[in-house]
Amino acid sequence: MNLSDLGDRICIVGPSNSGKSTLANAIARKRGLEAVHLDVLHHLPNTDWEPRSRDEFIALHDAAIAGERWVMDGNYSVCMPQRFRRATGLILLDVSTSASLLRYFRRTLFETKRHGALEGGRDSVKWDMIHHIAVVQPRNRKHYSAMFDELDVPKLQLSSVSAIKQCFQDWGLTLS
């Protein structure tokens, strides 16, 4: 599949720490799209990932999807229906739980800058996040797979870190 086949409003979904934000930024640079990171919209800046009110988040989300050219990364099922109605393409990252955990520890312990980071925030290892990655997300895989199958837009499923790297190479994407 060519990157242009996904259109000008691309959703990237998948487990936490699977590379959604990194891929979104790379696609945004390549295609001249706005990169929208749902984690940034969902959380207050300059906090330790404190969520906004549900109404404020939904308003920010809906304003972002009203645009004509974007690549949006994140899940947040409360907003998926309206996001998917606007999407022209979908990418599902379906990396293993162990890969997500490894990426989580690497980014919280060693990276000071990352794609999709919260302004003024600093990542730190949190038991709730480890539990989310190791216990909750594996249960969500069936939901993501079913959702992926139901959508009638151009779509691509990348089921490993090596598949994501190959996609970067095939599409001529860069990390910065």
C-alpha positions, 0 to 999 in steps of 0.5 A: 500500500502506498502512503497516499492511499490512506488519504489526508485524514489518517488515524493511527491506533494501537497499544500504548508505547507501540510507536503511534506518535512517532509514526504520526509525526513521520507521516505528517512531515512526509505528507504535510499533514498536521500531527494530532496526538490525542494524549496531548489533547486528553491531558493538561500540560505541565502536569504528571499526565493529569486528564482534562475533563471529558467535555473539554477533551471531546471538544478539543478532539472534535475541533481537531477532526474538523480539519481537512488534513491530519494524522491523528494518533491515539485510541480514546474509544469515547471519541472513536466513532466521530474520528472514524467517520472523518478518517480517510485511512487507518493504521493499526499498530499491533505490536507485542505486549513485551515490545510495548513494555520495553518501549515504555521503560526505555522512554520513561527511563532514558528519553528526555524528548519523545514524539507526542510528549506532554508539554512541560510534563516528564514521563516516569515509571508508573504502576498503573501504566505497567498494568495497563500495558500488561493486563488491559491492552491484551484484552483490547486487542480483539476490540481493535481487530474487530474495529479494524475489520469493520471500517471501510477505508484504506487500512494497514495493520502492522503487527511487529516492530520490524513491520513498522520499520519496514513501513518507514523504509517503504514510505521514505519516512524519517524519525526527525 
